[in-house]
Amino acid sequence: MTGVKIINNLSHNRKWKITVILLAVLAAAVLLAAAALWLIFRGRSLDLTMAYDGTSEFYDGGASEASLQKADGFALDLCVGDANVSREGVSLSQQARAGLFDLEGGDVLFAQGMYDRMYPASITKIMTGILAVKYGNMDDVVTITDAELNLEEGSTEVGFQPGDQVTMEELLHVLLIYSGNDAAMAIARQVGGTVDQFVEMMNQEAAALGATGTHFVNPSGLHDENHYTTVYDIYLMLNEALSYPKFAEVMQLSSYNLTFTRNGEEQTIHMDSTDQYMTHQVSAPKNVTVLGGKTGTTGDAGSCLALVSQNAYGEPFISIVLHAPTKTVLYENMNQLLSQINS
């Protein structure tokens, strides 16, 4: 009887082990199937082989989950390359610093001194805009003070007066479309508590993005010897900015009617983009769609431009030119870069 009991126990144990093994195999198969489905759907959600409308790619008005996933997809892989990458058909002005980045392929297609420290002028406002949408509340109402106005002779300002009340969302439009320095200062005070604290946040965010060649002194880009960045760091910042649907939404506008309150009465100011591609003063090469970006100009920085564009297949690219001697040369240089994205 004892022998029978032992045999029965061994048989029972063997059946139990077989059952456990079968369950483990089944579980593994389910996991593999789930992973395969995830990869399929993920691949479809990032498929940019069909031309797309930048509006639907970056945002859909309400920042839907799908649009957020699409924006996040652009930042999955970063472009990495040498300081200088030549390309047939591209010959920029000698003093310019530039880069062309394939966001989908993760490649640096062209570079000219892209790690050199340069003055960024108002391209600085890319970082100011990132912090505005990341930490600010677009519905907050900001009261303009003297500290935001008459920053220096020739400073680009939209025309606010002390006591004007304007929402953060309206300030973001002034910042990115019209490049208003008054808006940059007002955003900095609202988000950072003080402008100095906001500038510290800018430098912390730059470090977090890996922008090691960057140091900010102000939120506007007005000239300072200690205020600098690089072409590559601007790529990192603009690439990050695309993950915020509100930033991408505003970036793509060619004009805007700013609304604010002055002495209890609603006021409206029309603004046109500082980007000549957006206002159709300059045409991009055939089969290239410029989605938007940021301009910058000072005497020391020269003429600067950072763009997000797409080619005929809907594939996204970032192109940057810094320190062009004139705006005419700037757009000629930029068109040389844009002409390469369908190659």
Contacts in CASP RR format, 6 or more apart in sequence:
PFRMAT RR
TARGET T0000
AUTHOR 0000-0000-0000
METHOD contacts of the structure
MODEL  1
MTGVKIINNLSHNRKWKITVILLAVLAAAVLLAAAALWLIFRGRSLDLTM
AYDGTSEFYDGGASEASLQKADGFALDLCVGDANVSREGVSLSQQARAGL
FDLEGGDVLFAQGMYDRMYPASITKIMTGILAVKYGNMDDVVTITDAELN
LEEGSTEVGFQPGDQVTMEELLHVLLIYSGNDAAMAIARQVGGTVDQFVE
MMNQEAAALGATGTHFVNPSGLHDENHYTTVYDIYLMLNEALSYPKFAEV
MQLSSYNLTFTRNGEEQTIHMDSTDQYMTHQVSAPKNVTVLGGKTGTTGD
AGSCLALVSQNAYGEPFISIVLHAPTKTVLYENMNQLLSQINS
45 66 0 8 1.000
45 69 0 8 1.000
45 70 0 8 1.000
46 70 0 8 1.000
46 73 0 8 1.000
46 76 0 8 1.000
48 57 0 8 1.000
48 104 0 8 1.000
48 310 0 8 1.000
48 313 0 8 1.000
48 314 0 8 1.000
48 315 0 8 1.000
48 316 0 8 1.000
49 313 0 8 1.000
49 314 0 8 1.000
49 315 0 8 1.000
50 313 0 8 1.000
50 314 0 8 1.000
51 310 0 8 1.000
51 312 0 8 1.000
51 313 0 8 1.000
51 314 0 8 1.000
52 310 0 8 1.000
52 314 0 8 1.000
54 248 0 8 1.000
54 252 0 8 1.000
54 291 0 8 1.000
54 310 0 8 1.000
55 249 0 8 1.000
55 252 0 8 1.000
56 67 0 8 1.000
57 67 0 8 1.000
57 70 0 8 1.000
57 71 0 8 1.000
57 316 0 8 1.000
58 67 0 8 1.000
58 70 0 8 1.000
58 71 0 8 1.000
58 242 0 8 1.000
58 245 0 8 1.000
58 248 0 8 1.000
58 249 0 8 1.000
58 252 0 8 1.000
58 291 0 8 1.000
59 67 0 8 1.000
59 71 0 8 1.000
59 245 0 8 1.000
59 246 0 8 1.000
59 248 0 8 1.000
59 249 0 8 1.000
60 66 0 8 1.000
60 67 0 8 1.000
60 245 0 8 1.000
61 67 0 8 1.000
61 245 0 8 1.000
61 249 0 8 1.000
62 245 0 8 1.000
63 245 0 8 1.000
63 246 0 8 1.000
67 245 0 8 1.000
68 245 0 8 1.000
71 242 0 8 1.000
71 243 0 8 1.000
71 244 0 8 1.000
71 245 0 8 1.000
71 248 0 8 1.000
72 243 0 8 1.000
74 103 0 8 1.000
74 239 0 8 1.000
74 242 0 8 1.000
74 243 0 8 1.000
74 316 0 8 1.000
75 239 0 8 1.000
75 240 0 8 1.000
75 242 0 8 1.000
75 243 0 8 1.000
77 105 0 8 1.000
77 106 0 8 1.000
78 106 0 8 1.000
78 236 0 8 1.000
78 239 0 8 1.000
79 101 0 8 1.000
79 102 0 8 1.000
79 103 0 8 1.000
79 105 0 8 1.000
79 106 0 8 1.000
79 107 0 8 1.000
79 108 0 8 1.000
79 235 0 8 1.000
80 106 0 8 1.000
80 108 0 8 1.000
81 108 0 8 1.000
81 111 0 8 1.000
82 108 0 8 1.000
82 111 0 8 1.000
83 111 0 8 1.000
83 113 0 8 1.000
83 114 0 8 1.000
83 115 0 8 1.000
83 116 0 8 1.000
84 111 0 8 1.000
84 112 0 8 1.000
84 113 0 8 1.000
84 114 0 8 1.000
85 108 0 8 1.000
85 109 0 8 1.000
85 110 0 8 1.000
85 111 0 8 1.000
86 110 0 8 1.000
87 100 0 8 1.000
87 109 0 8 1.000
87 110 0 8 1.000
87 340 0 8 1.000
89 336 0 8 1.000
89 339 0 8 1.000
89 340 0 8 1.000
90 100 0 8 1.000
90 110 0 8 1.000
90 336 0 8 1.000
90 337 0 8 1.000
90 340 0 8 1.000
91 336 0 8 1.000
92 98 0 8 1.000
92 112 0 8 1.000
92 321 0 8 1.000
92 333 0 8 1.000
92 336 0 8 1.000
93 324 0 8 1.000
93 325 0 8 1.000
93 329 0 8 1.000
93 333 0 8 1.000
95 323 0 8 1.000
95 324 0 8 1.000
95 325 0 8 1.000
96 112 0 8 1.000
96 321 0 8 1.000
96 322 0 8 1.000
96 323 0 8 1.000
96 324 0 8 1.000
96 329 0 8 1.000
96 333 0 8 1.000
97 112 0 8 1.000
97 113 0 8 1.000
97 114 0 8 1.000
97 116 0 8 1.000
97 118 0 8 1.000
97 230 0 8 1.000
97 231 0 8 1.000
97 321 0 8 1.000
97 322 0 8 1.000
97 323 0 8 1.000
98 110 0 8 1.000
98 111 0 8 1.000
98 112 0 8 1.000
98 113 0 8 1.000
98 114 0 8 1.000
98 231 0 8 1.000
98 319 0 8 1.000
98 320 0 8 1.000
98 321 0 8 1.000
98 322 0 8 1.000
98 333 0 8 1.000
98 337 0 8 1.000
99 108 0 8 1.000
99 109 0 8 1.000
99 110 0 8 1.000
99 111 0 8 1.000
99 112 0 8 1.000
99 114 0 8 1.000
99 231 0 8 1.000
99 232 0 8 1.000
99 235 0 8 1.000
99 319 0 8 1.000
99 320 0 8 1.000
99 321 0 8 1.000
99 337 0 8 1.000
100 108 0 8 1.000
100 109 0 8 1.000
100 110 0 8 1.000
100 111 0 8 1.000
100 317 0 8 1.000
100 318 0 8 1.000
100 319 0 8 1.000
100 320 0 8 1.000
100 337 0 8 1.000
100 340 0 8 1.000
100 341 0 8 1.000
101 107 0 8 1.000
101 108 0 8 1.000
101 109 0 8 1.000
101 235 0 8 1.000
101 239 0 8 1.000
101 317 0 8 1.000
101 318 0 8 1.000
101 319 0 8 1.000
101 320 0 8 1.000
102 108 0 8 1.000
102 109 0 8 1.000
102 315 0 8 1.000
102 317 0 8 1.000
102 341 0 8 1.000
103 239 0 8 1.000
103 315 0 8 1.000
103 316 0 8 1.000
103 317 0 8 1.000
103 318 0 8 1.000
104 315 0 8 1.000
104 316 0 8 1.000
108 114 0 8 1.000
109 317 0 8 1.000
109 340 0 8 1.000
109 341 0 8 1.000
110 337 0 8 1.000
110 340 0 8 1.000
111 231 0 8 1.000
111 232 0 8 1.000
112 231 0 8 1.000
113 231 0 8 1.000
114 230 0 8 1.000
114 231 0 8 1.000
114 232 0 8 1.000
114 235 0 8 1.000
114 320 0 8 1.000
115 213 0 8 1.000
115 230 0 8 1.000
115 231 0 8 1.000
115 232 0 8 1.000
116 230 0 8 1.000
116 231 0 8 1.000
117 213 0 8 1.000
117 228 0 8 1.000
117 229 0 8 1.000
117 230 0 8 1.000
118 228 0 8 1.000
118 229 0 8 1.000
118 230 0 8 1.000
118 231 0 8 1.000
118 301 0 8 1.000
118 322 0 8 1.000
118 323 0 8 1.000
119 223 0 8 1.000
119 227 0 8 1.000
119 228 0 8 1.000
119 298 0 8 1.000
119 300 0 8 1.000
119 301 0 8 1.000
119 302 0 8 1.000
119 323 0 8 1.000
120 221 0 8 1.000
120 227 0 8 1.000
120 228 0 8 1.000
120 229 0 8 1.000
120 234 0 8 1.000
120 296 0 8 1.000
120 301 0 8 1.000
120 304 0 8 1.000
120 322 0 8 1.000
121 221 0 8 1.000
121 223 0 8 1.000
121 296 0 8 1.000
121 297 0 8 1.000
121 298 0 8 1.000
121 301 0 8 1.000
121 302 0 8 1.000
121 304 0 8 1.000
122 156 0 8 1.000
122 179 0 8 1.000
122 180 0 8 1.000
122 181 0 8 1.000
122 220 0 8 1.000
122 221 0 8 1.000
122 274 0 8 1.000
122 294 0 8 1.000
122 295 0 8 1.000
122 296 0 8 1.000
122 297 0 8 1.000
122 298 0 8 1.000
122 304 0 8 1.000
123 221 0 8 1.000
123 229 0 8 1.000
123 234 0 8 1.000
123 294 0 8 1.000
123 295 0 8 1.000
123 296 0 8 1.000
123 304 0 8 1.000
123 305 0 8 1.000
123 306 0 8 1.000
123 322 0 8 1.000
124 184 0 8 1.000
124 216 0 8 1.000
124 218 0 8 1.000
124 219 0 8 1.000
124 220 0 8 1.000
124 221 0 8 1.000
124 227 0 8 1.000
124 229 0 8 1.000
125 175 0 8 1.000
125 176 0 8 1.000
125 179 0 8 1.000
125 180 0 8 1.000
125 184 0 8 1.000
125 219 0 8 1.000
125 220 0 8 1.000
125 221 0 8 1.000
125 294 0 8 1.000
126 234 0 8 1.000
126 237 0 8 1.000
126 238 0 8 1.000
126 241 0 8 1.000
126 293 0 8 1.000
126 294 0 8 1.000
126 306 0 8 1.000
127 202 0 8 1.000
127 205 0 8 1.000
127 206 0 8 1.000
127 216 0 8 1.000
127 219 0 8 1.000
127 237 0 8 1.000
128 175 0 8 1.000
128 184 0 8 1.000
128 187 0 8 1.000
128 188 0 8 1.000
128 202 0 8 1.000
128 219 0 8 1.000
128 220 0 8 1.000
129 172 0 8 1.000
129 175 0 8 1.000
129 176 0 8 1.000
129 187 0 8 1.000
129 241 0 8 1.000
129 247 0 8 1.000
130 205 0 8 1.000
130 237 0 8 1.000
130 240 0 8 1.000
130 241 0 8 1.000
130 244 0 8 1.000
130 247 0 8 1.000
131 187 0 8 1.000
131 191 0 8 1.000
131 198 0 8 1.000
131 201 0 8 1.000
131 202 0 8 1.000
131 205 0 8 1.000
132 168 0 8 1.000
132 171 0 8 1.000
132 172 0 8 1.000
132 175 0 8 1.000
132 187 0 8 1.000
132 191 0 8 1.000
133 172 0 8 1.000
133 244 0 8 1.000
133 246 0 8 1.000
133 247 0 8 1.000
134 205 0 8 1.000
134 244 0 8 1.000
135 191 0 8 1.000
135 192 0 8 1.000
135 201 0 8 1.000
136 168 0 8 1.000
136 190 0 8 1.000
136 191 0 8 1.000
137 168 0 8 1.000
138 167 0 8 1.000
138 168 0 8 1.000
138 169 0 8 1.000
138 172 0 8 1.000
138 246 0 8 1.000
139 167 0 8 1.000
139 168 0 8 1.000
139 169 0 8 1.000
140 167 0 8 1.000
140 168 0 8 1.000
140 190 0 8 1.000
141 165 0 8 1.000
141 166 0 8 1.000
141 167 0 8 1.000
142 165 0 8 1.000
142 166 0 8 1.000
142 167 0 8 1.000
142 168 0 8 1.000
142 171 0 8 1.000
142 186 0 8 1.000
142 187 0 8 1.000
142 189 0 8 1.000
142 190 0 8 1.000
143 163 0 8 1.000
143 164 0 8 1.000
143 165 0 8 1.000
144 160 0 8 1.000
144 161 0 8 1.000
144 162 0 8 1.000
144 163 0 8 1.000
144 164 0 8 1.000
144 165 0 8 1.000
144 166 0 8 1.000
144 182 0 8 1.000
144 186 0 8 1.000
145 162 0 8 1.000
145 163 0 8 1.000
145 189 0 8 1.000
146 162 0 8 1.000
147 185 0 8 1.000
147 189 0 8 1.000
147 195 0 8 1.000
148 160 0 8 1.000
148 182 0 8 1.000
148 185 0 8 1.000
148 186 0 8 1.000
148 189 0 8 1.000
149 157 0 8 1.000
149 159 0 8 1.000
149 160 0 8 1.000
149 161 0 8 1.000
149 162 0 8 1.000
149 182 0 8 1.000
150 157 0 8 1.000
151 157 0 8 1.000
151 181 0 8 1.000
151 182 0 8 1.000
151 185 0 8 1.000
151 220 0 8 1.000
151 222 0 8 1.000
152 222 0 8 1.000
155 181 0 8 1.000
155 182 0 8 1.000
155 220 0 8 1.000
155 222 0 8 1.000
156 178 0 8 1.000
156 179 0 8 1.000
156 180 0 8 1.000
156 181 0 8 1.000
157 180 0 8 1.000
157 181 0 8 1.000
157 182 0 8 1.000
158 174 0 8 1.000
158 178 0 8 1.000
158 180 0 8 1.000
158 182 0 8 1.000
158 183 0 8 1.000
158 258 0 8 1.000
158 269 0 8 1.000
158 271 0 8 1.000
159 182 0 8 1.000
159 269 0 8 1.000
160 166 0 8 1.000
160 182 0 8 1.000
160 186 0 8 1.000
160 260 0 8 1.000
161 262 0 8 1.000
163 262 0 8 1.000
164 260 0 8 1.000
164 261 0 8 1.000
164 262 0 8 1.000
164 267 0 8 1.000
165 260 0 8 1.000
165 261 0 8 1.000
165 262 0 8 1.000
166 186 0 8 1.000
166 258 0 8 1.000
166 260 0 8 1.000
166 261 0 8 1.000
167 260 0 8 1.000
168 187 0 8 1.000
168 190 0 8 1.000
169 246 0 8 1.000
170 258 0 8 1.000
170 259 0 8 1.000
170 260 0 8 1.000
171 183 0 8 1.000
171 186 0 8 1.000
171 187 0 8 1.000
171 190 0 8 1.000
172 183 0 8 1.000
172 187 0 8 1.000
172 246 0 8 1.000
172 247 0 8 1.000
172 250 0 8 1.000
173 250 0 8 1.000
173 253 0 8 1.000
173 256 0 8 1.000
173 258 0 8 1.000
173 271 0 8 1.000
174 180 0 8 1.000
174 182 0 8 1.000
174 183 0 8 1.000
174 258 0 8 1.000
174 271 0 8 1.000
175 183 0 8 1.000
175 184 0 8 1.000
175 187 0 8 1.000
176 247 0 8 1.000
176 250 0 8 1.000
176 251 0 8 1.000
176 293 0 8 1.000
176 294 0 8 1.000
177 250 0 8 1.000
177 253 0 8 1.000
177 255 0 8 1.000
177 256 0 8 1.000
177 271 0 8 1.000
177 272 0 8 1.000
177 273 0 8 1.000
177 274 0 8 1.000
178 256 0 8 1.000
178 258 0 8 1.000
178 271 0 8 1.000
178 272 0 8 1.000
178 273 0 8 1.000
178 274 0 8 1.000
179 274 0 8 1.000
179 294 0 8 1.000
179 295 0 8 1.000
179 296 0 8 1.000
180 220 0 8 1.000
181 220 0 8 1.000
181 221 0 8 1.000
181 222 0 8 1.000
184 218 0 8 1.000
184 219 0 8 1.000
184 220 0 8 1.000
184 221 0 8 1.000
185 195 0 8 1.000
185 219 0 8 1.000
185 220 0 8 1.000
187 198 0 8 1.000
187 219 0 8 1.000
188 195 0 8 1.000
188 198 0 8 1.000
188 199 0 8 1.000
188 219 0 8 1.000
189 195 0 8 1.000
189 198 0 8 1.000
191 198 0 8 1.000
191 201 0 8 1.000
192 198 0 8 1.000
192 201 0 8 1.000
195 218 0 8 1.000
195 219 0 8 1.000
198 219 0 8 1.000
199 216 0 8 1.000
199 217 0 8 1.000
199 218 0 8 1.000
199 219 0 8 1.000
202 216 0 8 1.000
202 219 0 8 1.000
203 214 0 8 1.000
203 215 0 8 1.000
203 216 0 8 1.000
206 214 0 8 1.000
206 215 0 8 1.000
206 216 0 8 1.000
206 229 0 8 1.000
206 233 0 8 1.000
206 237 0 8 1.000
209 233 0 8 1.000
209 236 0 8 1.000
209 237 0 8 1.000
209 240 0 8 1.000
210 233 0 8 1.000
210 236 0 8 1.000
211 229 0 8 1.000
211 230 0 8 1.000
211 232 0 8 1.000
211 233 0 8 1.000
211 236 0 8 1.000
211 237 0 8 1.000
212 233 0 8 1.000
213 228 0 8 1.000
213 229 0 8 1.000
213 230 0 8 1.000
213 233 0 8 1.000
214 228 0 8 1.000
214 229 0 8 1.000
214 230 0 8 1.000
214 233 0 8 1.000
215 226 0 8 1.000
215 227 0 8 1.000
215 228 0 8 1.000
215 229 0 8 1.000
216 227 0 8 1.000
216 229 0 8 1.000
217 224 0 8 1.000
217 226 0 8 1.000
217 227 0 8 1.000
218 224 0 8 1.000
218 227 0 8 1.000
221 227 0 8 1.000
221 298 0 8 1.000
222 298 0 8 1.000
223 298 0 8 1.000
223 299 0 8 1.000
223 300 0 8 1.000
223 301 0 8 1.000
229 237 0 8 1.000
231 320 0 8 1.000
231 322 0 8 1.000
234 306 0 8 1.000
234 320 0 8 1.000
234 322 0 8 1.000
235 306 0 8 1.000
235 318 0 8 1.000
235 320 0 8 1.000
238 293 0 8 1.000
238 294 0 8 1.000
238 306 0 8 1.000
238 308 0 8 1.000
238 318 0 8 1.000
238 320 0 8 1.000
239 318 0 8 1.000
241 247 0 8 1.000
241 248 0 8 1.000
241 251 0 8 1.000
242 248 0 8 1.000
242 308 0 8 1.000
248 291 0 8 1.000
251 291 0 8 1.000
251 292 0 8 1.000
251 293 0 8 1.000
251 294 0 8 1.000
251 308 0 8 1.000
252 278 0 8 1.000
252 291 0 8 1.000
252 292 0 8 1.000
253 273 0 8 1.000
253 278 0 8 1.000
254 272 0 8 1.000
254 273 0 8 1.000
254 278 0 8 1.000
254 279 0 8 1.000
254 280 0 8 1.000
255 270 0 8 1.000
255 271 0 8 1.000
255 272 0 8 1.000
255 273 0 8 1.000
255 279 0 8 1.000
256 270 0 8 1.000
256 271 0 8 1.000
257 268 0 8 1.000
257 269 0 8 1.000
257 270 0 8 1.000
257 271 0 8 1.000
258 268 0 8 1.000
258 269 0 8 1.000
258 270 0 8 1.000
258 271 0 8 1.000
259 266 0 8 1.000
259 267 0 8 1.000
259 268 0 8 1.000
260 266 0 8 1.000
260 267 0 8 1.000
260 269 0 8 1.000
261 267 0 8 1.000
272 279 0 8 1.000
273 279 0 8 1.000
274 295 0 8 1.000
274 296 0 8 1.000
275 290 0 8 1.000
275 292 0 8 1.000
275 293 0 8 1.000
275 294 0 8 1.000
275 295 0 8 1.000
275 305 0 8 1.000
275 307 0 8 1.000
276 282 0 8 1.000
276 327 0 8 1.000
276 331 0 8 1.000
277 283 0 8 1.000
277 284 0 8 1.000
277 290 0 8 1.000
277 292 0 8 1.000
277 307 0 8 1.000
277 331 0 8 1.000
278 290 0 8 1.000
278 292 0 8 1.000
282 331 0 8 1.000
282 335 0 8 1.000
284 290 0 8 1.000
284 309 0 8 1.000
284 335 0 8 1.000
284 338 0 8 1.000
285 335 0 8 1.000
285 338 0 8 1.000
285 339 0 8 1.000
285 342 0 8 1.000
286 342 0 8 1.000
287 311 0 8 1.000
287 312 0 8 1.000
287 342 0 8 1.000
288 309 0 8 1.000
288 310 0 8 1.000
288 311 0 8 1.000
288 312 0 8 1.000
288 338 0 8 1.000
288 339 0 8 1.000
288 341 0 8 1.000
288 342 0 8 1.000
289 309 0 8 1.000
289 310 0 8 1.000
289 314 0 8 1.000
290 307 0 8 1.000
290 308 0 8 1.000
290 309 0 8 1.000
290 338 0 8 1.000
291 307 0 8 1.000
291 308 0 8 1.000
291 309 0 8 1.000
291 310 0 8 1.000
291 316 0 8 1.000
292 307 0 8 1.000
292 308 0 8 1.000
292 309 0 8 1.000
293 305 0 8 1.000
293 306 0 8 1.000
293 307 0 8 1.000
293 308 0 8 1.000
294 305 0 8 1.000
294 306 0 8 1.000
295 304 0 8 1.000
295 305 0 8 1.000
296 303 0 8 1.000
296 304 0 8 1.000
296 305 0 8 1.000
297 303 0 8 1.000
297 304 0 8 1.000
297 327 0 8 1.000
301 322 0 8 1.000
301 323 0 8 1.000
302 322 0 8 1.000
302 323 0 8 1.000
302 324 0 8 1.000
302 325 0 8 1.000
303 321 0 8 1.000
303 323 0 8 1.000
303 324 0 8 1.000
303 325 0 8 1.000
303 326 0 8 1.000
303 327 0 8 1.000
303 329 0 8 1.000
303 330 0 8 1.000
304 321 0 8 1.000
304 322 0 8 1.000
304 323 0 8 1.000
304 324 0 8 1.000
304 330 0 8 1.000
305 320 0 8 1.000
305 321 0 8 1.000
305 330 0 8 1.000
305 331 0 8 1.000
305 334 0 8 1.000
306 318 0 8 1.000
306 319 0 8 1.000
306 320 0 8 1.000
307 318 0 8 1.000
307 319 0 8 1.000
307 320 0 8 1.000
307 334 0 8 1.000
307 338 0 8 1.000
308 316 0 8 1.000
308 317 0 8 1.000
308 318 0 8 1.000
309 316 0 8 1.000
309 317 0 8 1.000
309 318 0 8 1.000
309 319 0 8 1.000
309 338 0 8 1.000
309 341 0 8 1.000
310 316 0 8 1.000
310 317 0 8 1.000
310 341 0 8 1.000
311 317 0 8 1.000
311 341 0 8 1.000
311 342 0 8 1.000
312 342 0 8 1.000
315 341 0 8 1.000
317 338 0 8 1.000
317 341 0 8 1.000
319 334 0 8 1.000
319 337 0 8 1.000
319 338 0 8 1.000
319 341 0 8 1.000
321 330 0 8 1.000
321 333 0 8 1.000
321 334 0 8 1.000
321 337 0 8 1.000
324 330 0 8 1.000
324 333 0 8 1.000
END
